[in-house]
Amino acid sequence: MFRSRLLRLSTIAVAQRTVLQSTTRRLNPVRPACQRFFASERVPETHKRSFGQPTPVTHPNIMKKGEVTPGLTLEEFETRRSNLMKSLPEKSIVVSLGYGTRYMTNNIFYPFHQNTDFWYLCGFNEPDAAMILEKNNSKRGYKQTMFVAPKSPSAELWDGPRTGVEGVTEIFGADEAYENTRFSSYLKKALSSSEHIFMDSPGEQPTLASNESTKKLIETGLKLQTILPLSKIIQELRMIKSDAEIEIMKKSGLISSKAFVEAMKWTKPGTTEGQLWAKFDFECRVRGSTILAYVPVIAGGPNALSMHYVRNDMELKDNELVLVDCGGEYNGYASDITRTWPVNGTFSEAQRELYQAVLNVNKSCIKMCTEANIISLHGIHTHSVKVMKQELQNIGFNANSWDIERILYPHHVGHYLGLDVHDLHDLDRSRKLKKNMVITIEPGIYVPFDDKFPAKYQGIGIRIEDNVVIGKNEPYVLTANSPKEVVDIEYCCENK
């Protein structure tokens, strides 16, 4: 399951274009918190203690006893780490890096979003953290060491609570935990006794590997060793969702689906794309989403001809459609939905005909989303192009396959979905779909102002996107509560 080409240390881009500055002060090292307490056995017992993310004690409204993050237990994360380490050879070490804080300008920071591979393995959601897993012969099969920002009254006065070293062992199951200033020295020691090193380049993202001392360690101290990429191995594990993950994604899909209902009700001529964006964001957040999963597309009229139109600053006009590609994130898991509806609440004849053609493709593709069909995303895409061609011919298009795949329907029918919107980016779409994989199905049609296409459809862009759990014999549509039949959309728009 490893990449065929081993990345030599000289080619790994650990330090490539990193933006995190070196630590500005040295903090006193602390003794490792060696005892490991599973959350189901012990959690902090007093509300006076504070942490950098929700716990069952501080947030009993959203978390149950034994959960590390909402909906996911310590045992779930333990299984993930165990599966990873079992897949690696003896004397292997895994170095997983969390992200640092990123800034939009000067000292104005973006909302923090964790490295999803790191989060998948431990659930820790604070910046400037790292985890080292060392394969051994213990009953557990590995040693887990975490490096986090220490408790600091002065820092927490400004930036809010931190979990700290002791909290990491209590909540996240680490065998040992240290202040993050000790990451470099510990890494040097761990690497000296390892034969197989799995670690990813942070690229442009700030991490603990971005500081000069760690870069020098990796560049000069490991010239004779090979660093193997970690991400693809983790993505193989992330590909099949657990039952707990599916439950979270059901809620994520439901939240965004209800937001679409409210957005449809609220739409009217004169509303701006930006206002519709704000409405959708609000409806997701009041139902439990913490953020939108991506910058949305709110495209009125011919703006929908651009697949990733995100200016979202035009006024919505009477007699036009609006295409909305938007989804909330819930407990770390993304939804990704697209719906297209009439600004005035009623489809014109041409809009209805073209919309129904795309809807027929959408529904035909969803039926194929089963393990029993022995098909890949690429296979479903090929099917979607074939059905789209027939549907367009039925309403008067004289389009050949080149026109469809290069002009009218130029994107893929779908992608993997999970912790990332475009999940599993290192895995291609040719692998056969298996039960509990989650994908999107999103055929679209975008008719330019070109006389080779019927005039009544020119300037119309339509996409219909659903999130689908692959079943053994039947698919499960996570976004079924978002209206997509013509009659349901018009009913929803009329009942404001």
C-alpha positions in Angstrom: 0.0 0.0 0.0 3.1 2.3 0.0 4.0 4.4 -3.0 6.2 2.6 -5.4 8.8 5.4 -5.4 10.5 6.1 -2.1 11.0 9.8 -1.5 14.6 10.5 -0.6 15.3 12.9 2.2 16.8 15.3 -0.3 13.5 15.6 -2.1 11.0 15.8 0.7 9.6 19.3 1.0 9.4 19.4 4.7 10.6 23.0 4.8 9.1 24.1 1.5 7.6 27.6 1.7 6.7 27.3 5.4 5.3 30.3 7.1 5.4 29.6 10.8 8.1 31.6 12.6 10.5 29.9 15.1 9.4 29.8 18.7 10.2 33.1 20.3 10.8 31.9 23.7 12.0 28.7 25.4 9.6 27.1 27.9 10.9 25.0 30.8 10.6 21.3 29.9 8.3 19.2 32.0 8.3 15.6 33.1 6.3 13.4 30.7 2.8 12.5 31.8 3.4 8.8 31.4 0.2 7.3 32.8 -2.6 6.9 30.2 -6.2 7.3 31.2 -8.9 6.3 28.7 -11.7 8.9 28.7 -14.3 6.2 29.6 -12.3 5.5 32.8 -11.3 9.0 33.8 -12.0 12.5 32.7 -11.3 15.7 34.5 -13.7 15.9 37.5 -14.1 19.6 38.0 -15.7 22.3 35.9 -13.0 24.6 37.1 -10.5 23.0 34.7 -10.5 24.4 31.2 -9.5 22.8 27.9 -8.8 24.0 24.4 -11.8 22.0 22.9 -15.1 20.5 24.1 -15.0 17.6 26.6 -17.9 15.6 28.1 -17.4 17.6 31.3 -17.3 21.1 29.8 -19.9 20.4 27.0 -22.3 17.7 28.2 -24.9 19.2 25.8 -23.0 17.9 22.8 -20.7 15.1 24.1 -21.2 11.9 26.0 -19.0 10.3 28.5 -16.1 8.5 26.8 -16.1 10.7 23.7 -12.9 12.5 22.7 -14.7 14.6 20.1 -18.5 14.8 19.6 -19.7 11.4 18.4 -16.3 9.7 18.5 -14.9 7.8 21.5 -11.3 7.2 22.5 -11.7 3.6 21.4 -12.5 4.8 17.9 -9.3 6.8 17.7 -7.4 3.9 19.3 -8.6 1.6 16.6 -7.5 4.1 13.9 -4.0 4.3 15.3 -3.8 0.6 15.8 -4.9 -0.1 12.2 -2.2 2.3 11.0 0.6 0.8 13.0 -0.3 -2.8 12.2 0.0 -1.9 8.5 3.6 -0.8 9.0 6.8 -2.8 9.2 8.8 -3.3 12.4 10.9 -0.4 13.7 8.5 2.1 12.1 7.9 5.6 13.4 5.0 7.8 12.4 5.4 11.6 12.7 2.0 13.3 12.4 2.0 17.1 12.4 -0.9 19.3 13.4 -1.3 22.8 11.8 -0.3 26.1 13.3 -2.2 29.3 13.2 -2.5 31.0 9.8 -2.9 34.7 9.3 -4.8 36.8 6.8 -2.8 39.9 7.6 -0.5 41.1 10.3 -1.8 39.6 13.6 -5.3 38.9 12.3 -5.7 35.1 12.2 -8.0 32.8 10.3 -10.3 30.5 12.2 -8.2 27.5 13.1 -8.8 24.3 11.1 -6.7 21.2 12.0 -4.8 19.0 9.6 -7.4 16.3 9.0 -4.9 13.4 8.9 -3.6 14.5 12.3 -7.1 14.9 13.6 -8.2 11.5 12.3 -5.5 9.9 14.4 -6.1 11.7 17.7 -8.9 14.3 17.6 -6.7 17.0 19.1 -7.9 20.4 17.7 -5.5 23.0 18.9 -2.7 24.6 16.9 1.0 23.8 17.2 0.8 20.2 18.1 2.4 17.0 16.9 2.3 13.3 17.6 4.9 10.5 17.3 3.8 6.9 17.1 6.6 4.3 17.6 5.9 0.7 16.7 6.9 -1.7 19.5 6.1 -5.1 21.1 3.8 -3.8 23.8 0.2 -5.0 24.1 -0.9 -1.8 22.5 1.6 -2.3 19.7 3.0 1.2 19.7 3.9 4.1 21.9 2.0 7.4 21.5 3.8 10.6 22.4 2.1 14.0 21.9 3.6 17.5 21.9 1.2 20.4 22.6 1.3 24.0 23.7 1.6 24.1 27.5 -0.8 25.7 29.9 0.0 29.4 30.2 -2.1 31.9 32.2 -0.7 34.8 30.2 -1.4 33.2 26.8 -4.7 31.9 27.8 -5.8 35.3 29.0 -5.6 36.5 25.4 -6.3 33.4 23.3 -8.5 31.2 25.5 -8.0 27.9 27.3 -5.4 25.3 26.3 -5.6 21.6 27.1 -2.0 21.3 28.1 0.3 18.4 28.7 -1.7 16.7 31.5 -5.0 17.1 29.7 -3.6 15.3 26.6 -2.8 12.2 28.6 -6.1 12.2 30.4 -8.3 12.8 27.3 -6.5 11.7 24.2 -4.8 8.5 25.5 -1.2 9.5 25.0 1.4 7.4 26.7 3.6 10.4 27.1 3.1 14.1 26.5 5.5 17.1 26.4 5.5 20.8 25.7 5.8 21.4 22.0 9.2 23.0 22.5 10.7 19.5 23.1 9.4 18.1 19.8 12.7 18.5 17.9 14.9 16.9 20.6 12.5 14.0 21.1 12.3 13.5 17.3 16.1 13.3 17.0 16.2 10.5 19.7 13.2 8.6 18.2 14.6 8.7 14.6 18.0 7.3 15.7 16.3 4.0 16.7 13.9 3.7 13.7 14.4 2.1 10.3 11.2 3.3 8.6 10.1 6.9 8.9 6.6 8.0 7.8 6.1 11.7 7.6 4.5 14.2 5.3 5.8 17.5 4.1 3.8 20.4 5.6 4.0 22.3 2.4 2.7 25.8 2.9 1.0 25.0 6.2 2.8 26.1 9.4 3.7 23.1 11.7 6.2 22.2 14.4 8.5 21.0 11.6 8.6 24.5 10.2 11.1 25.9 12.8 14.8 26.1 11.9 16.1 23.6 14.4 13.7 20.9 13.2 14.5 21.6 9.6 18.2 21.3 10.2 17.7 18.1 12.1 15.8 16.5 9.2 18.1 17.9 6.5 21.5 17.1 8.1 20.8 14.2 10.5 19.0 11.8 8.3 20.9 11.9 5.1 21.2 8.1 4.9 17.6 7.4 5.8 14.5 7.5 3.6 11.3 9.3 4.6 8.2 7.7 3.4 4.9 9.6 2.7 2.3 9.1 5.4 -0.8 10.7 3.9 -1.7 8.0 1.4 -1.6 5.3 4.1 -3.9 7.3 6.3 -6.2 8.0 3.4 -6.6 4.3 2.8 -7.9 4.0 6.4 -10.1 7.1 6.0 -11.7 5.7 2.8 -14.1 3.3 4.6 -16.2 5.2 7.2 -17.0 3.7 10.5 -20.6 3.5 11.8 -19.9 6.4 14.1 -18.6 8.5 11.2 -21.7 7.7 9.1 -23.9 8.9 11.9 -22.0 12.2 12.1 -22.2 12.6 8.3 -26.0 11.9 8.4 -26.4 14.8 10.8 -24.1 17.0 8.7 -26.2 16.2 5.6 -29.4 16.9 7.5 -28.2 20.2 8.8 -27.2 21.5 5.4 -30.4 20.0 3.8 -32.6 22.0 6.2 -30.5 25.1 5.5 -31.3 24.7 1.8 -35.0 24.5 2.5 -34.8 27.8 4.4 -32.7 29.4 1.7 -35.2 28.4 -0.9 -38.0 29.9 1.1 -36.1 33.1 1.6 -35.0 33.7 -2.0 -36.7 36.4 -4.0 -35.8 38.9 -6.8 -33.6 41.7 -5.4 -31.9 39.5 -2.9 -28.2 39.5 -3.4 -26.0 36.4 -3.7 -24.1 37.5 -0.6 -27.3 37.8 1.4 -28.2 34.3 0.4 -24.8 33.1 1.4 -25.3 34.7 4.8 -28.8 33.1 5.2 -27.4 29.7 4.4 -24.5 30.1 6.8 -26.8 31.2 9.6 -29.2 28.3 9.1 -26.3 25.8 9.3 -24.8 27.4 12.4 -28.0 27.5 14.4 -28.4 23.8 13.7 -24.9 22.9 15.0 -22.4 23.5 12.2 -19.4 25.4 13.4 -18.3 26.6 10.0 -19.1 26.2 6.3 -17.1 23.4 4.8 -15.9 25.6 1.9 -16.4 28.9 0.2 -19.8 28.6 -1.4 -20.9 29.2 -4.9 -24.0 31.4 -5.0 -24.5 32.0 -8.7 -27.5 33.8 -10.1 -28.4 33.5 -13.8 -25.4 33.2 -16.1 -22.9 33.4 -13.2 -23.7 29.7 -12.9 -21.8 29.0 -16.1 -18.6 29.3 -14.1 -18.2 26.1 -12.0 -16.4 27.8 -9.1 -17.9 31.3 -9.2 -17.4 32.6 -5.6 -17.6 36.4 -5.9 -21.2 36.1 -4.7 -21.8 39.8 -5.1 -24.6 40.1 -7.8 -28.3 40.8 -7.3 -30.6 37.9 -8.0 -33.0 38.7 -10.9 -36.6 37.7 -11.7 -37.0 34.9 -14.2 -33.5 33.5 -13.5 -32.2 30.5 -11.7 -29.8 30.6 -8.8 -27.2 27.8 -8.3 -26.1 27.2 -4.8 -23.2 24.9 -4.0 -22.8 25.0 -0.2 -22.4 22.8 2.8 -21.8 23.0 6.5 -19.2 21.2 8.6 -20.4 19.2 11.6 -18.1 17.7 14.2 -15.3 17.7 11.7 -17.2 16.2 8.7 -18.2 18.1 5.6 -21.4 18.1 3.6 -21.3 19.2 0.0 -24.6 19.9 -1.7 -25.7 21.8 -4.8 -29.2 22.8 -5.6 -30.6 25.0 -8.4 -33.9 26.8 -8.1 -35.9 29.7 -9.6 -35.4 33.1 -8.0 -39.1 33.9 -8.3 -40.2 30.4 -7.2 -41.4 29.0 -10.5 -39.5 27.3 -13.3 -40.0 28.6 -16.8 -40.7 25.9 -19.4 -37.1 25.9 -20.7 -35.6 25.9 -17.1 -37.9 23.0 -16.2 -36.9 21.0 -19.2 -33.2 21.4 -18.7 -33.4 20.9 -15.0 -35.3 17.7 -15.4 -32.6 16.4 -17.8 -29.9 17.0 -15.2 -32.1 15.5 -12.4 -32.6 12.3 -14.4 -28.9 12.0 -14.7 -28.4 12.6 -11.0 -31.0 9.9 -10.0 -29.7 7.4 -12.6 -26.1 7.7 -11.1 -27.2 7.4 -7.5 -28.8 4.1 -8.3 -25.4 2.8 -9.2 -23.8 3.7 -5.9 -23.6 0.1 -4.4 -20.8 -2.3 -3.8 -22.9 -5.0 -5.7 -22.6 -3.0 -8.9 -18.8 -3.4 -8.9 -18.2 0.1 -10.2 -15.9 3.1 -9.6 -16.4 6.8 -9.6 -14.9 6.8 -13.1 -17.4 4.2 -14.1 -20.3 6.3 -12.8 -18.9 9.3 -14.6 -18.8 7.5 -17.9 -22.4 6.4 -17.3 -23.4 10.0 -16.5 -22.0 11.3 -19.8 -23.9 8.7 -21.7 -27.2 9.5 -20.0 -26.6 13.2 -20.2 -26.1 12.9 -24.0 -29.5 11.1 -24.4 -31.3 13.5 -22.1 -30.0 16.5 -24.0 -31.0 14.9 -27.3 -34.5 14.4 -26.0 -34.9 18.2 -25.5 -33.4 19.3 -28.8 -29.7 19.4 -28.4 -27.5 18.2 -31.2 -24.5 17.8 -29.0 -21.7 15.3 -29.6 -19.6 13.7 -26.9 -16.9 16.4 -27.3 -19.4 19.2 -26.7 -20.8 17.5 -23.6 -17.5 16.6 -21.9 -15.6 19.8 -22.8 -18.3 22.5 -22.9 -21.7 21.5 -21.4 -20.6 19.1 -18.7 -16.8 19.6 -18.2 -16.4 18.3 -14.6 -16.4 14.9 -13.0 -19.6 13.4 -11.7 -18.3 13.2 -8.1 -15.5 12.9 -5.5 -14.9 11.3 -2.1 -16.3 13.1 0.9 -15.4 13.0 4.6 -13.2 15.1 6.9 -12.3 17.0 3.7 -14.7 18.2 1.1 -12.5 16.8 -1.6 -11.5 13.9 0.6 -8.7 11.3 0.0 -6.9 13.6 -2.6 -4.1 11.0 -3.1 -6.5 8.2 -4.0 -7.7 8.0 -7.6 -11.3 7.6 -8.7 -10.8 4.3 -10.5 -11.0 2.0 -7.4 -14.2 0.0 -7.0 -16.7 1.5 -4.5 -17.1 -0.4 -1.2 -19.7 -0.3 1.5 -19.4 2.8 3.8 -17.4 4.8 1.3 -19.0 8.3 1.0 -19.1 10.1 -2.4 -20.8 13.0 -4.1 -23.0 12.7 -7.2 -23.1 16.0 -9.0 -23.9 16.1 -12.7 -24.4 19.6 -14.2 -25.1 21.4 -17.4 -23.8 24.8 -18.4 -25.1 26.2 -21.7 -23.0 29.1 -23.0 -24.2 31.9 -25.3 -23.3 30.0 -28.4 -25.6 29.5 -31.4 -24.6 25.8 -31.7 -26.9 25.2 -28.7 -30.7 25.9 -28.5 -31.3 29.6 -27.8 -33.9 29.1 -25.1 -31.3 27.2 -22.9 -28.4 29.6 -23.4 -27.1 31.3 -20.2 -28.5 28.6 -17.9 -26.3 26.7 -15.5 -27.7 23.8 -13.4 -26.0 21.4 -11.0 -27.7 18.9 -8.7 -25.3 17.4 -6.0 -26.1 14.8 -3.4 -23.9 13.0 -0.8 -24.2 9.3 -0.9 -23.1 6.4 1.3 -22.2 3.4 -0.7 -24.4 0.4 0.4 -24.0 -3.3 -0.2 -27.1 -3.4 -2.4 -28.8 0.0 -1.9 -27.3 3.5 -1.6 -28.1 5.8 1.3 -28.5 9.5 0.3 -27.4 11.7 3.2 -28.9 14.8 1.5 -32.4 13.4 0.8 -34.0 16.1 2.9 -32.9 18.8 0.5 -35.6 19.3 -2.2 -34.7 18.5 -5.7 -37.8 17.5 -7.5 -39.4 20.3 -9.5 -42.7 20.1 -7.6 -40.9 20.1 -4.2 -38.7 23.0 -5.0 -41.6 25.1 -6.2 -43.7 24.2 -3.2 -40.8 25.1 -0.9 -40.3 28.5 -2.6 -44.0 29.3 -2.5 -44.3 28.6 1.3 -42.1 31.4 2.5 
